[in-house]
C-alpha cells in the first residue's frame, strides 16, 4: 500500500467514525467538516476551538471521547467491505458522486456494490406506487424502451411495483441502472428482488447510505428518496396514490429544481391521484414521451446534431425584456410575482413578454409559476 492510499484509508477511517457517531446527521457532519477541515482534524481539535463549531453543543462534543470505539467500528466496516466485496465512499473523496455533493442534505458516506460508474452523463429517475397496475407496469417499460436512444442511467429504489419494473426494463434493454436502497448494502429489501439486485450489478450499482449491521427502520425509505432525486437529472412519476414515497421523491426533486414529470392517469384510479395532483399543482409537467425529457435537458440522440442552448444577447432588446433577462441572469429562476415586483412590469404585460421569450427558447416556464433562464 503506497503512502497516498494509506493517507486515504486513514481519512476514510475518521470520516466513517464521525458518520457513525450518534446524532451526527448530514447537516451537523458538514458543519463540523466546514469548520475543522476534516473528520480527523475534528477529533484532534482542542475543546476551546471545537466548542465554537456551529450546531455542535457540549453534548455533541462528548463524541470526541468515543473516538477509539468509533474508529474500531470504522475498521470493522472497512474489513467487512473487503470480505463482502462492497465499496465505501466518503463525501470528501473526489470520486464521490458530484450530483450528491451539490445537495446540502446529501449523504456523507455511501456503500455501493456493482460495476457501474458513480459519474454519468445522463440519468432519469422513475418512481411510483408499490401497488402498480398492469397499465403502470406497461407504461414504465415503454418509458425505459423509449429512452434507450438517449442512453441515460435509470435511477429507482428497488421497491415493489414501479421501481422494480424500471430496473428490470433497464436490464432488458441494456441500460445501466442504480438501485438506491433503504436497507444496508448487505441486506436486499425486499428479499424477493435479490436476483434483480445481483443482475443489475453487472452494469449498474446497488447503493445505500446505511452501514451493514445498522437497524432498518421505516424512516430510511423516505430519507433515501432524496438520493434518488439528487442522482436524477429528471424524475418521472408513473403511478402514485395521494400519499406515498413517490410523491415525497417528486416533492424533493421539485425543491432541488429538477425537471419533474408525471404520467397522467384515469381520474377514477386511486393510483393516478398523486400524478394528477402534481400536474394540477404545477409541480410536474405532463409526460407524453421521451421528447419531453430531451427538450427539457437539451439531449440529442447519438448521430444527431447536438442540441445547442440559445445564446443570450441583450443587444437590440427593449427595456422591459432586458430587465427580465438581467433579473433571471442574476437569480437563475424566479416566480412571476417576484419578477413583476423587481422589474416593475405589470403582470399582464409580463406574462406576454415571458411567453415571447419562451418561444425564443431563452426562458422556460416551471411548475409553480416560476421561470428560469436557459442560457
C-alpha contacts under 8 A as a table, 3 or more apart, distances in Angstrom:
res1	aa1	res2	aa2	distance
1	X	5	X	6.19
1	X	6	X	6.48
2	X	5	X	5.46
2	X	6	X	6.25
3	X	6	X	5.06
3	X	7	X	6.18
4	X	7	X	5.11
4	X	8	X	6.23
5	X	8	X	4.95
5	X	9	X	6.04
6	X	9	X	5.06
6	X	10	X	6.17
7	X	10	X	5.13
7	X	11	X	6.21
8	X	11	X	5.09
8	X	12	X	6.09
9	X	12	X	4.97
9	X	13	X	6.17
10	X	13	X	5.10
10	X	14	X	6.58
11	X	14	X	5.40
11	X	15	X	6.04
11	X	38	X	7.97
11	X	39	X	7.50
11	X	40	X	6.69
12	X	15	X	4.92
12	X	16	X	5.89
12	X	89	X	8.00
12	X	90	X	6.53
13	X	16	X	5.27
13	X	17	X	6.05
13	X	71	X	6.29
13	X	74	X	5.57
13	X	75	X	6.58
14	X	17	X	4.87
14	X	18	X	6.14
14	X	39	X	5.51
14	X	40	X	5.25
14	X	71	X	6.58
14	X	74	X	7.63
15	X	18	X	5.38
15	X	19	X	6.27
15	X	38	X	7.67
15	X	39	X	5.21
15	X	40	X	7.14
15	X	90	X	6.77
16	X	19	X	5.06
16	X	20	X	6.18
16	X	71	X	7.75
16	X	74	X	5.56
16	X	90	X	7.51
16	X	109	X	7.20
17	X	20	X	5.22
17	X	21	X	6.54
17	X	67	X	7.34
17	X	70	X	4.80
17	X	71	X	5.15
17	X	73	X	7.04
17	X	74	X	5.39
18	X	21	X	5.24
18	X	24	X	7.42
18	X	29	X	7.53
18	X	39	X	6.40
18	X	70	X	7.33
19	X	24	X	6.39
19	X	25	X	7.42
19	X	29	X	7.06
19	X	108	X	7.20
19	X	109	X	7.32
20	X	24	X	7.54
20	X	70	X	6.87
20	X	74	X	7.94
21	X	24	X	5.82
21	X	63	X	6.68
21	X	70	X	6.97
22	X	63	X	7.94
23	X	60	X	7.66
24	X	27	X	7.77
24	X	28	X	5.61
24	X	29	X	5.80
25	X	28	X	5.54
25	X	29	X	5.94
26	X	29	X	5.01
26	X	30	X	6.01
26	X	104	X	7.94
26	X	105	X	5.88
26	X	106	X	6.67
26	X	107	X	6.01
26	X	108	X	6.11
27	X	30	X	5.35
27	X	31	X	6.28
27	X	104	X	7.22
27	X	105	X	6.31
28	X	31	X	5.05
28	X	32	X	6.23
28	X	55	X	6.27
28	X	56	X	7.19
29	X	32	X	5.19
29	X	33	X	6.34
29	X	108	X	7.63
30	X	33	X	5.04
30	X	34	X	5.94
30	X	108	X	7.98
31	X	34	X	5.12
31	X	35	X	6.31
31	X	53	X	7.21
31	X	54	X	6.43
31	X	55	X	7.11
32	X	35	X	5.34
32	X	36	X	5.84
32	X	37	X	7.81
32	X	38	X	7.84
32	X	39	X	7.53
32	X	42	X	7.06
32	X	53	X	6.39
32	X	54	X	7.59
32	X	56	X	7.75
33	X	36	X	5.08
33	X	37	X	4.97
33	X	38	X	5.02
33	X	39	X	6.17
33	X	42	X	7.53
34	X	37	X	5.69
34	X	38	X	7.79
35	X	53	X	6.22
36	X	39	X	7.25
36	X	41	X	5.82
36	X	42	X	5.37
36	X	45	X	7.80
37	X	41	X	6.52
37	X	42	X	7.68
38	X	41	X	5.18
38	X	42	X	6.40
39	X	42	X	5.10
39	X	43	X	6.60
40	X	43	X	5.38
40	X	44	X	6.60
41	X	44	X	5.11
41	X	45	X	6.07
42	X	45	X	5.28
42	X	50	X	7.08
43	X	64	X	5.52
43	X	67	X	7.06
45	X	49	X	6.37
45	X	50	X	5.85
46	X	49	X	5.68
46	X	50	X	6.15
47	X	50	X	4.99
47	X	51	X	5.92
48	X	51	X	5.37
48	X	52	X	6.99
49	X	52	X	5.47
49	X	53	X	7.35
50	X	53	X	5.63
50	X	61	X	7.36
51	X	56	X	6.88
51	X	57	X	6.77
51	X	58	X	7.09
51	X	61	X	7.23
52	X	56	X	7.71
53	X	56	X	5.63
56	X	60	X	5.79
56	X	61	X	6.76
57	X	60	X	5.37
57	X	61	X	6.33
58	X	61	X	5.15
58	X	62	X	6.81
59	X	62	X	5.41
59	X	63	X	7.76
60	X	63	X	5.82
61	X	64	X	5.89
61	X	65	X	8.00
62	X	65	X	5.49
62	X	66	X	7.26
63	X	66	X	5.06
63	X	67	X	6.84
64	X	67	X	5.30
65	X	68	X	7.74
66	X	69	X	5.60
66	X	70	X	6.12
67	X	70	X	5.13
67	X	71	X	5.93
68	X	71	X	5.22
68	X	72	X	6.21
69	X	72	X	4.99
69	X	73	X	6.37
70	X	73	X	5.11
70	X	74	X	6.26
71	X	74	X	4.87
71	X	75	X	6.13
72	X	75	X	5.07
72	X	76	X	6.25
73	X	76	X	5.04
73	X	77	X	6.34
74	X	77	X	5.15
74	X	78	X	6.27
75	X	78	X	5.06
75	X	79	X	6.15
76	X	79	X	5.18
76	X	80	X	6.04
77	X	80	X	4.92
77	X	81	X	6.08
77	X	211	X	7.79
77	X	212	X	7.56
78	X	81	X	5.12
78	X	82	X	6.63
78	X	88	X	7.55
79	X	82	X	5.29
79	X	83	X	6.43
80	X	83	X	4.96
80	X	84	X	5.93
81	X	84	X	5.24
81	X	85	X	5.42
81	X	86	X	4.96
81	X	87	X	6.12
81	X	88	X	7.30
82	X	85	X	5.29
82	X	86	X	6.94
85	X	113	X	7.17
86	X	111	X	6.75
86	X	112	X	5.70
86	X	113	X	4.77
86	X	114	X	7.87
86	X	185	X	7.73
87	X	111	X	5.56
87	X	112	X	5.10
87	X	113	X	6.10
88	X	109	X	7.12
88	X	110	X	5.82
88	X	111	X	4.73
88	X	112	X	6.56
89	X	93	X	7.01
89	X	95	X	7.84
89	X	96	X	6.31
89	X	109	X	5.66
89	X	110	X	5.08
89	X	111	X	6.40
89	X	112	X	7.89
90	X	93	X	5.64
90	X	96	X	6.66
90	X	108	X	5.98
90	X	109	X	4.67
90	X	110	X	6.56
91	X	94	X	7.90
91	X	96	X	5.59
91	X	101	X	7.01
91	X	107	X	7.47
91	X	108	X	4.90
91	X	109	X	5.99
92	X	96	X	7.29
93	X	96	X	5.43
95	X	98	X	7.98
95	X	118	X	7.54
96	X	100	X	7.77
96	X	101	X	7.44
96	X	118	X	7.20
97	X	100	X	5.50
97	X	101	X	6.54
97	X	118	X	5.49
97	X	119	X	5.88
98	X	101	X	4.95
98	X	102	X	6.42
98	X	119	X	7.25
99	X	102	X	5.54
99	X	103	X	7.40
99	X	230	X	5.95
99	X	231	X	5.69
100	X	103	X	5.63
100	X	106	X	5.45
100	X	107	X	7.21
100	X	227	X	7.11
100	X	230	X	5.85
100	X	231	X	6.68
101	X	104	X	7.56
101	X	106	X	6.47
102	X	106	X	7.63
103	X	106	X	5.08
103	X	230	X	7.20
103	X	256	X	7.97
106	X	226	X	7.53
106	X	227	X	6.96
106	X	230	X	7.99
107	X	110	X	6.95
107	X	209	X	6.52
107	X	227	X	7.79
109	X	209	X	5.94
110	X	207	X	6.88
110	X	208	X	5.86
110	X	209	X	4.68
110	X	210	X	7.57
111	X	185	X	6.23
111	X	207	X	5.82
111	X	208	X	5.25
111	X	209	X	5.90
111	X	210	X	7.24
111	X	211	X	7.11
112	X	185	X	6.77
112	X	205	X	6.51
112	X	206	X	5.46
112	X	207	X	4.50
112	X	208	X	6.45
113	X	185	X	7.56
113	X	201	X	6.72
113	X	205	X	5.64
113	X	206	X	5.16
113	X	207	X	6.71
114	X	200	X	7.62
114	X	201	X	4.03
114	X	202	X	6.19
114	X	203	X	7.04
114	X	204	X	5.81
114	X	205	X	4.50
114	X	206	X	6.27
115	X	201	X	5.85
115	X	202	X	5.62
115	X	203	X	5.43
115	X	204	X	5.82
115	X	205	X	6.49
116	X	176	X	7.04
116	X	201	X	7.05
116	X	202	X	7.34
116	X	203	X	4.99
116	X	204	X	4.03
116	X	205	X	5.36
117	X	120	X	6.53
117	X	204	X	7.22
117	X	205	X	7.63
120	X	123	X	7.32
120	X	153	X	7.34
121	X	152	X	7.41
122	X	151	X	7.22
122	X	152	X	4.63
122	X	153	X	6.22
122	X	233	X	6.74
123	X	152	X	4.56
123	X	153	X	4.50
123	X	154	X	5.88
123	X	155	X	6.94
123	X	231	X	7.18
123	X	232	X	5.23
123	X	233	X	5.35
123	X	234	X	6.98
124	X	152	X	6.28
124	X	153	X	6.31
124	X	154	X	5.20
124	X	155	X	6.00
124	X	232	X	5.06
124	X	233	X	5.80
124	X	234	X	5.09
124	X	235	X	5.75
124	X	236	X	7.39
125	X	154	X	5.79
125	X	155	X	4.37
125	X	156	X	5.77
125	X	228	X	6.68
125	X	229	X	7.12
125	X	231	X	7.70
125	X	232	X	5.00
125	X	233	X	7.52
125	X	234	X	6.22
125	X	235	X	4.49
125	X	236	X	6.07
126	X	140	X	7.89
126	X	154	X	7.07
126	X	155	X	6.27
126	X	156	X	5.67
126	X	162	X	7.61
126	X	163	X	6.79
126	X	166	X	6.53
126	X	235	X	5.92
126	X	236	X	4.91
126	X	237	X	6.04
126	X	238	X	7.16
127	X	156	X	6.07
127	X	157	X	7.50
127	X	162	X	5.94
127	X	163	X	5.47
127	X	166	X	7.95
127	X	235	X	7.69
127	X	236	X	6.46
127	X	237	X	5.15
127	X	238	X	6.39
127	X	239	X	7.81
127	X	246	X	5.65
127	X	249	X	7.93
128	X	132	X	7.49
128	X	161	X	7.18
128	X	162	X	5.02
128	X	163	X	6.53
128	X	237	X	5.49
128	X	238	X	5.33
128	X	239	X	4.80
128	X	240	X	5.17
128	X	245	X	7.73
128	X	246	X	5.00
129	X	132	X	5.57
129	X	160	X	7.90
129	X	161	X	5.99
129	X	162	X	6.03
129	X	238	X	8.00
129	X	239	X	5.62
129	X	240	X	4.81
129	X	241	X	6.70
129	X	244	X	7.41
129	X	245	X	7.63
129	X	246	X	6.47
129	X	271	X	7.13
130	X	159	X	6.65
130	X	160	X	4.69
130	X	161	X	4.05
130	X	162	X	6.32
130	X	163	X	7.58
131	X	160	X	7.24
131	X	161	X	5.43
131	X	162	X	7.98
132	X	135	X	7.88
132	X	136	X	5.64
132	X	137	X	6.39
132	X	161	X	4.73
132	X	162	X	5.92
132	X	239	X	6.89
132	X	271	X	7.67
133	X	136	X	5.05
133	X	137	X	6.34
134	X	137	X	5.23
134	X	138	X	6.13
135	X	138	X	5.09
135	X	139	X	6.11
136	X	139	X	5.17
136	X	140	X	6.13
136	X	162	X	7.01
136	X	238	X	6.37
136	X	239	X	6.10
137	X	140	X	5.09
137	X	141	X	6.36
137	X	161	X	7.43
137	X	162	X	6.20
137	X	165	X	6.26
138	X	141	X	5.27
138	X	142	X	6.26
139	X	142	X	4.93
139	X	143	X	6.05
139	X	238	X	7.43
140	X	143	X	5.14
140	X	144	X	6.37
140	X	162	X	6.85
140	X	165	X	6.70
140	X	166	X	6.05
140	X	169	X	7.73
140	X	238	X	6.78
141	X	144	X	5.29
141	X	145	X	6.15
141	X	165	X	7.00
141	X	166	X	6.65
141	X	169	X	5.38
142	X	145	X	5.08
142	X	146	X	6.01
143	X	146	X	5.18
143	X	147	X	6.22
143	X	289	X	7.23
143	X	290	X	7.18
144	X	147	X	5.11
144	X	148	X	6.45
144	X	154	X	7.97
144	X	166	X	7.02
144	X	169	X	6.30
144	X	170	X	6.26
144	X	173	X	7.91
145	X	148	X	5.36
145	X	169	X	7.45
145	X	170	X	7.80
145	X	173	X	6.60
146	X	149	X	7.15
146	X	289	X	7.54
146	X	290	X	6.09
147	X	150	X	5.58
147	X	151	X	6.74
147	X	152	X	7.16
147	X	290	X	5.84
148	X	151	X	5.18
148	X	152	X	7.28
148	X	173	X	7.20
148	X	175	X	7.06
149	X	301	X	5.79
149	X	302	X	7.10
150	X	299	X	7.22
150	X	300	X	6.89
150	X	301	X	5.30
150	X	302	X	7.22
151	X	175	X	6.64
152	X	175	X	7.12
152	X	176	X	7.63
153	X	175	X	6.35
153	X	176	X	5.09
153	X	177	X	5.29
153	X	178	X	7.17
154	X	166	X	7.36
154	X	167	X	7.13
154	X	170	X	6.72
154	X	175	X	7.15
154	X	176	X	6.44
154	X	177	X	4.52
154	X	178	X	6.30
155	X	167	X	7.84
155	X	177	X	5.78
155	X	178	X	4.95
155	X	179	X	6.23
155	X	180	X	7.52
155	X	228	X	6.41
155	X	231	X	7.28
155	X	232	X	6.58
156	X	163	X	5.46
156	X	164	X	7.74
156	X	166	X	7.06
156	X	167	X	7.03
156	X	177	X	7.81
156	X	178	X	6.50
156	X	179	X	5.31
156	X	180	X	6.25
156	X	228	X	6.38
157	X	163	X	5.65
157	X	164	X	7.52
157	X	179	X	5.08
157	X	180	X	4.79
157	X	181	X	5.79
157	X	182	X	7.83
157	X	225	X	7.82
157	X	228	X	7.31
158	X	163	X	5.36
158	X	164	X	5.05
158	X	167	X	7.25
158	X	179	X	5.53
158	X	180	X	6.94
158	X	181	X	6.68
158	X	189	X	7.73
158	X	190	X	7.94
158	X	193	X	7.29
158	X	197	X	7.81
159	X	162	X	7.64
159	X	163	X	5.29
159	X	164	X	5.75
159	X	189	X	7.58
159	X	190	X	6.89
160	X	163	X	6.22
160	X	164	X	5.76
160	X	190	X	7.71
161	X	164	X	5.96
161	X	165	X	6.37
162	X	165	X	5.06
162	X	166	X	6.15
162	X	238	X	7.25
162	X	239	X	7.50
163	X	166	X	5.23
163	X	167	X	6.53
164	X	167	X	5.10
164	X	168	X	6.13
164	X	193	X	7.72
165	X	168	X	5.17
165	X	169	X	5.97
166	X	169	X	5.16
166	X	170	X	6.16
167	X	170	X	5.17
167	X	171	X	6.33
167	X	177	X	6.16
167	X	178	X	7.88
167	X	179	X	7.59
167	X	196	X	7.76
167	X	200	X	7.63
168	X	171	X	5.08
168	X	172	X	6.14
168	X	196	X	7.03
169	X	172	X	4.99
169	X	173	X	6.35
170	X	173	X	5.40
170	X	174	X	5.94
170	X	175	X	4.82
170	X	176	X	6.58
170	X	177	X	6.38
171	X	174	X	5.08
171	X	175	X	5.91
171	X	176	X	7.01
171	X	177	X	7.44
171	X	199	X	7.90
171	X	200	X	6.68
172	X	175	X	7.78
175	X	203	X	7.93
176	X	200	X	7.41
176	X	203	X	5.34
176	X	204	X	4.86
177	X	200	X	6.56
177	X	203	X	7.37
177	X	204	X	4.88
177	X	205	X	6.67
178	X	200	X	7.73
178	X	204	X	5.51
178	X	205	X	4.77
178	X	206	X	5.94
178	X	207	X	7.10
179	X	197	X	7.76
179	X	205	X	6.37
179	X	206	X	5.00
179	X	207	X	6.02
180	X	206	X	6.33
180	X	207	X	4.85
180	X	208	X	5.86
180	X	224	X	6.80
180	X	227	X	7.21
180	X	228	X	6.52
181	X	184	X	7.24
181	X	185	X	7.34
181	X	188	X	7.73
181	X	189	X	7.64
181	X	206	X	7.22
181	X	207	X	5.94
181	X	208	X	5.09
181	X	221	X	7.63
181	X	224	X	6.83
182	X	189	X	7.78
182	X	208	X	6.64
182	X	210	X	7.50
182	X	216	X	7.55
182	X	220	X	5.06
182	X	221	X	4.71
182	X	223	X	7.80
182	X	224	X	5.81
183	X	187	X	6.12
183	X	188	X	6.71
183	X	189	X	6.36
183	X	208	X	6.82
183	X	210	X	6.44
183	X	216	X	5.75
183	X	220	X	7.20
184	X	187	X	5.33
184	X	188	X	7.49
184	X	208	X	6.08
184	X	209	X	7.37
184	X	210	X	4.79
184	X	211	X	5.51
184	X	212	X	4.99
184	X	213	X	7.13
184	X	214	X	6.81
184	X	216	X	7.37
185	X	188	X	6.96
185	X	206	X	7.17
185	X	207	X	6.60
185	X	208	X	5.56
185	X	210	X	6.99
185	X	211	X	7.06
185	X	212	X	6.21
186	X	212	X	5.95
187	X	191	X	7.87
187	X	212	X	7.72
188	X	191	X	5.43
188	X	193	X	7.17
188	X	194	X	5.91
188	X	197	X	7.42
189	X	192	X	7.57
189	X	193	X	7.05
189	X	194	X	7.68
190	X	193	X	5.82
190	X	194	X	7.57
191	X	194	X	5.38
192	X	195	X	7.43
193	X	196	X	5.42
193	X	197	X	6.20
194	X	197	X	4.90
194	X	198	X	6.20
195	X	198	X	5.15
195	X	199	X	6.23
196	X	199	X	4.98
196	X	200	X	6.09
197	X	200	X	5.47
197	X	201	X	6.64
197	X	206	X	7.00
198	X	201	X	5.51
198	X	202	X	7.57
199	X	202	X	5.92
200	X	203	X	5.96
200	X	204	X	5.23
200	X	205	X	6.68
200	X	206	X	7.80
201	X	204	X	4.78
201	X	205	X	5.15
201	X	206	X	6.62
208	X	211	X	7.78
208	X	224	X	7.90
209	X	224	X	7.86
210	X	214	X	6.61
211	X	214	X	5.60
216	X	220	X	6.89
217	X	220	X	5.71
218	X	221	X	6.09
218	X	222	X	7.85
219	X	222	X	5.76
219	X	223	X	6.32
220	X	223	X	5.13
220	X	224	X	6.11
221	X	224	X	5.21
221	X	225	X	6.60
221	X	245	X	7.70
222	X	225	X	5.31
222	X	226	X	7.65
222	X	245	X	6.13
222	X	248	X	6.99
222	X	249	X	7.78
223	X	226	X	6.01
223	X	227	X	7.81
224	X	227	X	5.35
224	X	228	X	6.77
225	X	228	X	5.04
225	X	229	X	6.22
225	X	245	X	7.44
225	X	248	X	7.16
225	X	249	X	5.13
225	X	252	X	7.77
226	X	229	X	4.99
226	X	230	X	6.02
226	X	249	X	6.43
226	X	252	X	6.18
226	X	253	X	7.48
227	X	230	X	4.97
227	X	231	X	6.09
228	X	231	X	5.37
228	X	232	X	6.23
228	X	249	X	7.31
229	X	232	X	5.34
229	X	235	X	7.04
229	X	249	X	6.11
229	X	250	X	7.42
229	X	252	X	6.45
229	X	253	X	4.85
229	X	256	X	7.87
229	X	258	X	7.86
230	X	233	X	7.68
230	X	253	X	7.02
230	X	256	X	7.52
232	X	235	X	6.06
232	X	258	X	7.83
233	X	258	X	6.37
233	X	259	X	7.04
233	X	297	X	7.90
234	X	258	X	5.88
234	X	259	X	4.77
234	X	260	X	5.83
234	X	261	X	7.59
234	X	293	X	7.15
235	X	250	X	7.14
235	X	253	X	7.19
235	X	258	X	7.39
235	X	259	X	6.39
235	X	260	X	4.87
235	X	261	X	6.08
236	X	260	X	6.05
236	X	261	X	4.68
236	X	262	X	5.54
236	X	263	X	7.45
236	X	287	X	7.58
237	X	240	X	7.08
237	X	246	X	6.74
237	X	247	X	7.92
237	X	250	X	7.26
237	X	260	X	7.82
237	X	261	X	6.25
237	X	262	X	4.69
237	X	263	X	6.33
237	X	275	X	6.61
238	X	262	X	6.04
238	X	263	X	5.10
238	X	275	X	7.21
239	X	263	X	7.03
239	X	265	X	7.73
239	X	271	X	5.45
239	X	272	X	5.60
239	X	274	X	7.16
239	X	275	X	6.33
240	X	243	X	7.51
240	X	244	X	7.09
240	X	246	X	6.17
240	X	247	X	6.87
240	X	270	X	7.93
240	X	271	X	4.84
240	X	272	X	5.77
240	X	273	X	6.53
240	X	274	X	4.65
240	X	275	X	5.93
241	X	244	X	6.37
241	X	270	X	5.72
241	X	271	X	4.42
241	X	272	X	6.26
241	X	273	X	5.38
241	X	274	X	4.78
241	X	275	X	7.80
242	X	247	X	7.82
242	X	270	X	7.41
242	X	271	X	7.54
242	X	273	X	5.20
242	X	274	X	4.44
242	X	277	X	7.56
243	X	247	X	6.52
243	X	274	X	6.87
244	X	247	X	5.66
244	X	248	X	6.56
245	X	248	X	4.96
245	X	249	X	6.21
246	X	249	X	5.11
246	X	250	X	6.24
247	X	250	X	4.93
247	X	251	X	6.06
247	X	274	X	6.60
248	X	251	X	5.12
248	X	252	X	6.20
249	X	252	X	5.14
249	X	253	X	6.11
250	X	253	X	5.05
250	X	254	X	6.03
250	X	260	X	6.68
251	X	254	X	5.04
251	X	255	X	6.21
251	X	283	X	7.66
252	X	255	X	5.02
252	X	256	X	6.27
253	X	256	X	4.99
253	X	257	X	6.40
253	X	258	X	5.27
253	X	259	X	7.53
253	X	260	X	6.86
254	X	257	X	5.06
254	X	258	X	5.57
254	X	259	X	7.11
254	X	260	X	6.48
254	X	283	X	6.53
254	X	284	X	7.90
255	X	258	X	7.51
259	X	284	X	7.54
259	X	296	X	7.26
260	X	283	X	7.07
260	X	284	X	4.79
260	X	285	X	6.31
261	X	284	X	4.78
261	X	285	X	4.67
261	X	286	X	5.63
261	X	287	X	5.35
262	X	275	X	5.25
262	X	276	X	7.56
262	X	278	X	7.08
262	X	279	X	6.83
262	X	284	X	5.88
262	X	285	X	6.20
262	X	286	X	5.33
262	X	287	X	5.46
263	X	275	X	6.24
263	X	276	X	7.98
263	X	286	X	6.07
263	X	287	X	5.16
263	X	288	X	7.33
264	X	272	X	6.83
264	X	275	X	5.95
264	X	276	X	5.74
264	X	279	X	7.85
264	X	286	X	6.55
264	X	287	X	7.40
265	X	269	X	7.29
265	X	271	X	7.96
265	X	272	X	4.78
265	X	273	X	7.71
265	X	275	X	7.16
265	X	276	X	6.80
266	X	269	X	5.30
266	X	272	X	6.08
267	X	270	X	7.88
267	X	272	X	6.71
267	X	273	X	7.17
268	X	272	X	7.86
269	X	272	X	5.41
269	X	273	X	7.00
270	X	273	X	5.43
271	X	274	X	6.78
272	X	275	X	5.42
272	X	276	X	6.08
273	X	276	X	5.22
273	X	277	X	5.90
274	X	277	X	5.01
274	X	278	X	6.29
275	X	278	X	5.21
275	X	279	X	6.38
276	X	279	X	5.15
276	X	280	X	6.01
277	X	280	X	5.03
277	X	281	X	6.05
278	X	281	X	5.25
278	X	282	X	6.09
278	X	283	X	5.11
278	X	284	X	5.31
279	X	282	X	4.95
279	X	283	X	6.06
279	X	284	X	5.02
279	X	285	X	5.98
279	X	286	X	6.55
280	X	283	X	7.71
281	X	284	X	7.74
281	X	367	X	7.56
281	X	368	X	7.05
282	X	285	X	6.91
282	X	366	X	7.76
282	X	367	X	4.13
282	X	368	X	5.20
282	X	369	X	7.65
283	X	366	X	7.97
283	X	367	X	4.63
283	X	368	X	6.11
284	X	367	X	6.08
285	X	367	X	7.12
287	X	292	X	6.58
288	X	291	X	7.92
288	X	292	X	6.78
289	X	292	X	5.83
289	X	293	X	7.66
290	X	293	X	5.33
290	X	294	X	6.29
291	X	294	X	4.90
291	X	295	X	5.86
292	X	295	X	5.31
292	X	296	X	6.20
293	X	296	X	5.19
293	X	297	X	6.11
293	X	299	X	7.74
294	X	297	X	5.33
294	X	298	X	5.44
294	X	299	X	4.50
294	X	300	X	6.69
295	X	298	X	5.19
295	X	299	X	6.65
296	X	299	X	7.96
298	X	307	X	5.67
298	X	308	X	7.16
298	X	309	X	7.22
299	X	306	X	7.46
299	X	307	X	6.41
300	X	304	X	6.05
300	X	305	X	7.01
300	X	306	X	5.53
300	X	307	X	5.88
301	X	304	X	5.41
309	X	374	X	6.93
309	X	375	X	6.08
310	X	361	X	6.49
310	X	362	X	6.19
310	X	374	X	7.24
310	X	375	X	5.96
311	X	362	X	7.74
311	X	375	X	6.01
312	X	362	X	7.11
312	X	375	X	6.14
314	X	317	X	5.61
314	X	322	X	6.23
317	X	321	X	6.22
317	X	322	X	6.02
318	X	321	X	5.68
318	X	322	X	6.12
319	X	322	X	5.18
319	X	323	X	6.13
320	X	323	X	5.15
320	X	324	X	6.32
320	X	343	X	7.70
320	X	345	X	7.23
321	X	324	X	5.09
321	X	325	X	6.13
321	X	353	X	6.90
322	X	325	X	5.21
322	X	326	X	5.97
323	X	326	X	5.21
323	X	327	X	6.18
323	X	343	X	6.08
324	X	327	X	5.27
324	X	328	X	6.32
324	X	339	X	7.00
324	X	343	X	6.66
325	X	328	X	5.12
325	X	329	X	5.90
325	X	373	X	7.51
326	X	329	X	4.96
326	X	330	X	6.26
327	X	330	X	5.16
327	X	331	X	6.09
327	X	339	X	7.41
327	X	342	X	7.87
327	X	343	X	7.82
328	X	331	X	4.95
328	X	332	X	5.01
328	X	333	X	5.56
328	X	334	X	6.85
328	X	371	X	7.99
328	X	372	X	6.36
328	X	373	X	5.79
329	X	332	X	5.50
329	X	373	X	6.56
331	X	334	X	6.63
332	X	372	X	5.71
332	X	373	X	5.97
333	X	370	X	6.75
333	X	371	X	5.38
333	X	372	X	3.96
333	X	373	X	6.45
334	X	338	X	6.50
334	X	339	X	6.47
334	X	370	X	5.37
334	X	371	X	5.58
334	X	372	X	6.57
335	X	338	X	5.34
335	X	339	X	6.32
335	X	368	X	7.55
335	X	369	X	5.71
335	X	370	X	4.07
335	X	371	X	6.25
336	X	339	X	4.99
336	X	340	X	6.13
336	X	347	X	7.78
336	X	369	X	6.00
336	X	370	X	5.82
336	X	371	X	6.94
337	X	340	X	5.11
337	X	341	X	6.17
337	X	347	X	7.44
338	X	341	X	4.95
338	X	342	X	5.94
339	X	342	X	5.19
339	X	343	X	5.90
339	X	344	X	7.91
339	X	345	X	7.92
340	X	343	X	5.39
340	X	344	X	5.35
340	X	345	X	5.05
340	X	346	X	6.07
340	X	347	X	6.02
340	X	350	X	6.77
341	X	344	X	5.17
341	X	345	X	7.21
345	X	349	X	6.72
345	X	350	X	5.89
346	X	349	X	5.53
346	X	350	X	5.94
347	X	350	X	4.84
347	X	351	X	6.00
348	X	351	X	5.46
348	X	352	X	6.73
349	X	352	X	5.29
349	X	353	X	6.29
350	X	353	X	5.01
350	X	354	X	6.06
351	X	354	X	5.20
351	X	355	X	6.13
352	X	355	X	5.15
352	X	356	X	6.29
353	X	356	X	5.14
353	X	357	X	6.27
354	X	357	X	5.02
354	X	358	X	6.01
354	X	363	X	7.16
355	X	358	X	4.95
355	X	359	X	6.29
356	X	359	X	5.15
356	X	360	X	6.52
357	X	360	X	5.02
357	X	361	X	6.49
357	X	362	X	5.60
357	X	363	X	5.55
358	X	361	X	5.05
358	X	362	X	5.82
358	X	363	X	4.65
358	X	364	X	5.53
358	X	365	X	7.38
359	X	362	X	7.67
360	X	363	X	7.58
361	X	364	X	7.14
361	X	374	X	7.25
362	X	373	X	6.15
362	X	374	X	5.42
362	X	375	X	6.56
363	X	371	X	6.67
363	X	372	X	5.68
363	X	373	X	4.69
363	X	374	X	5.51
364	X	371	X	5.58
364	X	372	X	5.42
364	X	373	X	6.47
364	X	374	X	6.64
365	X	369	X	7.00
365	X	370	X	5.91
365	X	371	X	4.49
365	X	372	X	6.61
366	X	369	X	6.18
366	X	370	X	4.92
366	X	371	X	5.51
366	X	372	X	7.26
367	X	370	X	6.24
